Amino acid sequence: MTALFQHYLPPAPAMLPYVPGRFYASQHARAAGGAVAMAANRMYCVPYVLARPGLFSAMAVSVTTGAAGLLRMALAADNGAGRPGTVIEEPLVDADTANAGAAICPFAQPRWISAGIWWLLLCFSGAPSVRGTSNQVFSGGNTLLLGSTAADGGSGGGTSSENGFFAPLTHQAAAPIMPNPPSGLSYLVNAATPLPTLRAA
């Protein structure tokens, strides 16, 4: 009996826990490592895979080259057909993008987010550059979720590589601006997307 107790090991967690204050990218995405120029007054819709549930306090992107302006972000559910659906939360506290660094849009209060596919929506009033994904499936990853018109799954780039959706949207401070649900969307073809993250609470 003593030998049994000596060799007993408690079960290990299946996955590492979220660490408060750390930022987590979508668990399918791979950063291209470069900067992606953003267009002002455009809504970007980026898929986000959360492999395990957790408590999160904010959404964010990493600004690589600042530009005067603000960033609005929102969390949306998937509509069940591979597009953004109902907007879950759109914090009205915009992030300043004038300087390089973390542009953080906090939730009104920490939010428990269940595992699954979500969408992070972004709208810039200026034109900073941010850390982004590649426009190709093997380094961007979004086309793995959205599919491609090409048999190579979009890995060759070009018009068969679709990394998210976009639509014209005028930024307005201190007021809700995100359409609910997002509408008038076009595929973001052969173009990199911003790489948004969630900050653990």
C-alpha positions as CSV (number, residue, x, y, z in Angstrom):
1,M,0.0,0.0,0.0
2,T,2.9,2.4,0.9
3,A,4.4,1.8,-2.5
4,L,1.2,2.6,-4.2
5,F,1.0,6.0,-2.4
6,Q,4.6,6.8,-3.2
7,H,4.0,6.3,-6.9
8,Y,0.7,8.1,-7.1
9,L,0.7,11.3,-9.1
10,P,-2.3,13.7,-9.1
11,P,-3.8,14.3,-12.6
12,A,-2.2,17.2,-14.5
13,P,-4.4,19.9,-16.1
14,A,-5.2,19.2,-19.7
15,M,-4.1,22.7,-20.7
16,L,-2.2,25.5,-19.1
17,P,-4.4,28.1,-17.3
18,Y,-4.8,31.7,-18.5
19,V,-2.5,34.0,-16.5
20,P,-4.1,37.3,-15.5
21,G,-2.7,40.3,-17.3
22,R,-1.2,38.2,-20.2
23,F,-2.5,38.6,-23.8
24,Y,-3.7,35.6,-25.8
25,A,-4.0,35.4,-29.6
26,S,-6.5,33.1,-31.3
27,Q,-5.4,29.6,-30.8
28,H,-5.3,29.0,-34.6
29,A,-3.5,32.1,-35.6
30,R,0.2,32.5,-36.4
31,A,1.6,36.0,-36.6
32,A,3.5,36.9,-39.7
33,G,5.9,39.0,-37.6
34,G,5.5,42.1,-39.6
35,A,3.4,45.2,-39.6
36,V,0.1,45.6,-41.4
37,A,-1.1,49.0,-42.5
38,M,-4.7,49.6,-41.4
39,A,-7.3,51.7,-43.3
40,A,-9.2,54.4,-41.5
41,N,-13.0,54.1,-41.2
42,R,-13.2,50.4,-42.1
43,M,-14.6,47.6,-40.0
44,Y,-12.3,44.5,-39.8
45,C,-13.9,41.2,-38.8
46,V,-11.3,38.7,-37.6
47,P,-12.1,35.1,-36.5
48,Y,-10.9,34.1,-33.1
49,V,-10.7,30.5,-31.8
50,L,-10.8,30.0,-28.0
51,A,-9.8,26.4,-27.2
52,R,-10.8,26.6,-23.6
53,P,-13.1,29.0,-21.6
54,G,-11.7,31.8,-19.5
55,L,-12.2,35.2,-17.8
56,F,-11.0,38.1,-19.9
57,S,-10.7,41.8,-19.1
58,A,-9.9,43.4,-22.5
59,M,-9.3,43.1,-26.2
60,A,-6.1,44.5,-27.8
61,V,-3.8,44.8,-30.8
62,S,-0.1,45.7,-30.9
63,V,0.6,49.0,-32.7
64,T,3.9,48.9,-34.5
65,T,3.8,52.3,-36.1
66,G,1.6,54.9,-34.4
67,A,-0.8,57.3,-36.2
68,A,-3.1,59.9,-34.7
69,G,-6.5,58.3,-34.1
70,L,-8.5,55.9,-32.0
71,L,-9.4,52.2,-32.1
72,R,-12.8,50.7,-31.3
73,M,-13.1,47.0,-30.8
74,A,-16.1,44.6,-30.2
75,L,-16.7,41.0,-29.5
76,A,-19.2,39.1,-31.7
77,A,-20.5,35.6,-31.8
78,D,-20.3,33.4,-34.9
79,N,-23.6,33.3,-36.8
80,G,-23.3,29.5,-37.4
81,A,-22.4,30.1,-41.1
82,G,-18.8,31.2,-40.8
83,R,-19.5,34.9,-40.4
84,P,-19.8,37.4,-37.5
85,G,-23.1,37.4,-35.8
86,T,-24.6,39.1,-32.8
87,V,-22.3,41.7,-31.2
88,I,-21.8,40.6,-27.5
89,E,-20.0,43.7,-26.2
90,E,-18.7,46.9,-27.7
91,P,-16.9,48.9,-25.1
92,L,-17.1,52.6,-25.7
93,V,-13.6,53.2,-24.3
94,D,-11.5,53.6,-27.4
95,A,-7.7,52.9,-27.5
96,D,-5.3,55.7,-28.6
97,T,-3.2,54.5,-31.6
98,A,-0.8,57.5,-31.7
99,N,2.1,55.6,-30.3
100,A,3.6,52.2,-30.8
101,G,2.6,49.7,-28.1
102,A,-0.5,47.9,-26.8
103,A,-3.8,49.5,-27.9
104,I,-6.2,48.1,-25.3
105,C,-10.1,48.2,-25.3
106,P,-11.3,47.1,-21.9
107,F,-14.6,45.3,-21.3
108,A,-17.0,47.1,-19.0
109,Q,-16.2,44.3,-16.5
110,P,-14.3,41.0,-16.8
111,R,-16.2,38.7,-19.1
112,W,-16.3,34.9,-19.0
113,I,-16.0,33.7,-22.6
114,S,-16.8,30.1,-23.5
115,A,-14.7,28.0,-25.8
116,G,-15.6,28.2,-29.5
117,I,-15.3,30.4,-32.5
118,W,-15.8,34.2,-31.9
119,W,-15.1,37.3,-34.0
120,L,-13.2,40.4,-33.0
121,L,-14.3,43.5,-34.7
122,L,-12.0,46.5,-35.2
123,C,-12.5,50.0,-36.5
124,F,-9.7,52.6,-36.7
125,S,-10.2,56.4,-37.1
126,G,-6.6,56.7,-38.2
127,A,-4.2,54.6,-40.2
128,P,-1.6,53.0,-37.9
129,S,0.3,49.8,-38.6
130,V,-0.3,46.9,-36.3
131,R,1.0,43.4,-35.8
132,G,-0.9,41.2,-38.2
133,T,-1.2,37.8,-39.8
134,S,0.0,36.9,-43.3
135,N,-2.2,36.8,-46.3
136,Q,-1.4,33.1,-46.7
137,V,-2.9,30.2,-44.9
138,F,0.4,28.6,-43.6
139,S,1.4,31.7,-41.7
140,G,-1.9,33.5,-41.2
141,G,-4.3,30.7,-40.4
142,N,-7.6,32.5,-41.0
143,T,-8.1,30.8,-44.3
144,L,-8.0,27.5,-42.5
145,L,-11.3,28.5,-40.9
146,L,-12.9,30.5,-43.7
147,G,-12.1,28.1,-46.6
148,S,-10.8,29.0,-50.0
149,T,-11.9,28.8,-53.6
150,A,-8.6,27.1,-54.4
151,A,-7.7,23.5,-53.8
152,D,-4.5,24.5,-52.0
153,G,-6.6,26.1,-49.2
154,G,-5.3,29.5,-50.0
155,S,-1.7,28.7,-49.2
156,G,-0.6,30.2,-52.5
157,G,-1.9,33.6,-51.6
158,G,-3.5,35.7,-54.3
159,T,-7.2,36.0,-54.7
160,S,-7.8,32.5,-53.2
161,S,-6.5,33.7,-49.8
162,E,-9.4,35.2,-47.7
163,N,-8.4,36.2,-44.2
164,G,-11.5,37.8,-42.8
165,F,-14.2,40.3,-43.7
166,F,-14.4,44.1,-44.0
167,A,-17.0,46.8,-44.6
168,P,-16.9,50.6,-44.6
169,L,-17.6,52.0,-41.2
170,T,-17.1,55.6,-39.9
171,H,-15.5,55.7,-36.5
172,Q,-17.4,57.9,-33.9
173,A,-16.1,58.4,-30.4
174,A,-18.3,57.7,-27.4
175,A,-21.2,56.1,-29.3
176,P,-21.9,52.6,-30.5
177,I,-20.9,52.2,-34.1
178,M,-20.7,48.4,-34.8
179,P,-23.6,47.1,-36.9
180,N,-25.4,44.3,-35.0
181,P,-25.1,41.9,-36.6
182,P,-22.3,43.1,-39.0
183,S,-23.7,43.5,-42.5
184,G,-22.5,44.5,-46.0
185,L,-19.4,42.4,-45.5
186,S,-16.8,41.6,-48.2
187,Y,-14.0,39.0,-48.0
188,L,-10.6,40.5,-47.2
189,V,-8.9,39.0,-50.2
190,N,-5.1,38.6,-50.5
191,A,-4.6,41.0,-47.6
192,A,-3.3,40.5,-44.1
193,T,-5.5,41.1,-41.1
194,P,-4.7,42.7,-37.7
195,L,-3.9,40.1,-35.0
196,P,-6.2,40.9,-32.1
197,T,-5.7,39.4,-28.6
198,L,-7.7,38.9,-25.4
199,R,-6.2,39.9,-22.0
200,A,-6.8,37.4,-19.2
201,A,-8.4,38.7,-16.0
